[in-house]
Amino acid sequence: MALCVKKFPGVLMLVFARLFVVLGIMLAGMNAASAQDFGLAEIRGGFSAHSVDEEGPNGELLNFSRWEDISVDFLFKTPDADLFRWIGSPKPNLGATVNFAGRESMMHLGLTWQVPVFDTPVFIEGTFGGALHNGALTTANAPARELGCSLLFYESAGIGVNVSDNATVMLAWEHASSANICAPNRGLTNIGVKVGYKF
């Protein structure tokens, strides 16, 4: 999947990603009938700590000192197709994570599986797909990442709670890397909180 060798234009990527966040805010204000016309199942927004997979400023195992990302996700209804039922009825997921401190932003597309935890409002979730970013491919200065390719594998996982019939809150982890298809492959890992509205 990590086939690109040229860096995606950083300014263009950041403009797309920020427009995506604005679109999410606008769509969050629409009524359920209009959202369902688009096939939307849920819209999520949140904040995350950027590139946490390094030692923190005081020697912590993870670095939660950079709360500088805003994210938005559009989850769509599971297509009515045998293939989707065969693979566990995932929802298509289109999203973006925008960094407001000049570091890496990305847009992702993937499939999201959600499983309830017994007969409780708690659920666990996982996403797999691809991401396009505006970070450095090589020769980055820390804390920037050397990501190797412009197109990366994207994975996320989370644990959430259905607060009501329409609202969700979740702790979310996301990771993008080339799986060593491209070198260097520093990868990018963010952890944060997301709030969702289901239509």
C-alpha positions in Angstrom: 0.0 0.0 0.0 2.9 2.4 0.7 3.7 3.0 -2.9 4.3 6.8 -3.1 7.9 8.0 -3.1 7.2 11.7 -3.3 6.0 13.8 -0.4 2.4 14.9 -0.8 2.4 18.8 -0.9 2.3 19.8 2.7 0.2 23.0 2.3 -2.3 21.2 0.1 -2.7 18.4 2.5 -3.1 20.7 5.5 -5.8 22.7 3.6 -7.7 19.5 2.7 -7.5 18.2 6.3 -8.7 21.5 7.8 -11.5 21.8 5.3 -12.4 18.2 6.3 -12.7 19.2 10.0 -14.8 22.2 9.1 -17.1 20.0 7.0 -17.4 17.7 10.0 -18.5 20.6 12.2 -21.1 21.6 9.5 -22.4 18.1 9.0 -22.7 17.6 12.8 -25.4 20.3 12.7 -27.6 18.6 10.1 -30.7 16.7 11.1 -30.8 12.9 11.1 -32.8 12.5 7.9 -30.3 14.6 5.9 -27.3 12.7 7.3 -28.9 9.4 6.4 -29.3 10.6 2.9 -25.5 10.8 2.8 -25.4 7.3 4.2 -23.8 8.6 7.5 -24.1 6.5 10.5 -22.0 8.6 12.9 -19.8 11.7 13.1 -17.0 11.9 15.6 -14.7 14.7 16.7 -11.9 14.8 19.3 -8.5 15.9 20.5 -5.4 13.8 20.8 -1.8 13.9 22.0 0.6 13.8 19.0 3.3 11.2 18.5 3.1 9.7 22.0 5.3 6.7 21.3 8.5 8.2 22.8 9.7 9.1 26.3 7.9 11.9 28.0 9.6 15.1 29.3 10.0 13.6 32.8 11.0 10.1 31.7 7.4 8.8 31.2 6.9 5.7 29.1 4.6 7.7 26.7 4.8 11.4 25.9 1.4 13.1 26.5 2.9 16.6 26.4 1.7 17.5 22.9 -2.1 17.9 22.9 -2.2 19.6 19.5 -4.3 17.4 17.2 -8.0 17.7 16.3 -9.7 14.8 14.5 -12.9 14.2 12.7 -14.3 10.8 11.5 -17.3 10.0 9.3 -18.6 6.5 9.7 -21.0 5.4 7.0 -23.6 2.6 7.1 -22.4 -0.8 6.3 -23.1 -1.5 2.6 -25.8 -4.1 2.0 -23.5 -6.6 0.3 -22.5 -10.2 0.9 -18.8 -9.3 1.0 -19.3 -6.9 3.9 -21.4 -9.4 5.8 -18.8 -12.0 5.2 -16.0 -9.9 6.8 -18.1 -8.9 9.8 -20.2 -5.9 8.6 -17.6 -3.1 9.1 -18.5 0.5 8.5 -16.5 2.6 5.9 -14.6 5.3 7.8 -13.3 8.5 6.3 -11.4 10.8 8.6 -8.6 13.3 9.3 -6.3 14.2 12.1 -5.0 17.8 11.9 -2.0 19.0 13.8 -2.1 22.7 14.7 1.6 22.9 15.8 3.2 22.5 12.4 3.8 18.7 12.7 2.2 15.8 10.8 -1.4 15.8 9.7 -3.1 13.0 7.9 -6.3 11.9 6.2 -7.4 8.2 6.3 -9.9 5.8 4.7 -10.6 2.4 6.1 -13.1 -0.1 7.5 -14.2 0.0 11.2 -15.4 -3.0 13.1 -17.3 -2.5 16.4 -18.2 -5.2 19.0 -20.3 -4.6 22.1 -18.9 -5.8 25.5 -21.6 -8.3 26.6 -24.9 -6.7 27.4 -23.4 -3.3 28.4 -23.2 0.1 26.7 -19.4 -0.4 26.4 -17.9 -1.4 23.0 -14.5 -2.0 21.5 -13.5 -1.0 18.0 -10.8 -1.4 15.4 -10.1 0.2 12.0 -7.8 -0.8 9.2 -7.1 1.2 6.0 -4.7 3.7 4.5 -3.6 7.2 5.3 -2.1 10.1 3.3 0.1 12.5 5.3 2.0 15.8 4.9 5.0 14.8 7.1 8.6 14.3 6.1 9.6 11.2 4.2 13.3 11.4 5.3 15.7 13.8 7.1 13.2 15.1 9.7 14.3 17.0 12.8 12.8 15.7 16.1 10.1 15.7 17.2 9.0 15.4 13.5 8.9 11.9 12.1 10.6 10.3 9.1 7.6 8.4 7.6 9.3 6.9 4.5 6.2 7.0 2.2 3.4 9.4 1.6 0.8 6.6 1.6 0.8 4.5 4.8 -1.1 1.7 6.5 -3.6 3.1 9.0 -4.8 1.3 12.1 -6.9 2.5 15.1 -8.4 0.9 18.1 -10.6 2.2 20.9 -12.9 1.5 23.8 -16.0 3.5 24.1 -19.4 3.9 25.8 -22.8 4.5 24.3 -23.8 7.4 26.5 -27.3 7.5 24.9 -29.0 6.3 21.8 -27.2 9.0 19.8 -24.0 9.8 21.7 -20.7 8.0 22.2 -17.5 8.8 24.0 -14.3 6.8 23.4 -10.6 6.6 24.2 -8.9 6.1 20.8 -5.4 5.1 19.6 -4.3 5.6 16.0 -1.1 4.6 14.2 0.2 5.1 10.7 3.3 3.5 9.2 4.7 1.8 6.1 5.1 -1.6 7.9 8.8 -1.3 6.8 7.9 -1.2 3.1 9.7 2.2 3.0 12.7 3.3 5.0 12.9 5.0 7.3 9.7 4.0 9.0 9.4 6.0 12.2 5.6 5.8 12.2 3.1 8.1 13.9 1.0 7.2 17.0 -1.6 9.4 18.5 -3.9 8.8 21.6 -6.9 10.9 22.5 -10.6 11.2 23.2 -13.5 11.3 20.7 -17.1 12.2 21.1 -19.6 10.9 18.5 -23.1 11.5 17.4 -25.0 8.6 15.8 -27.8 9.3 13.3 
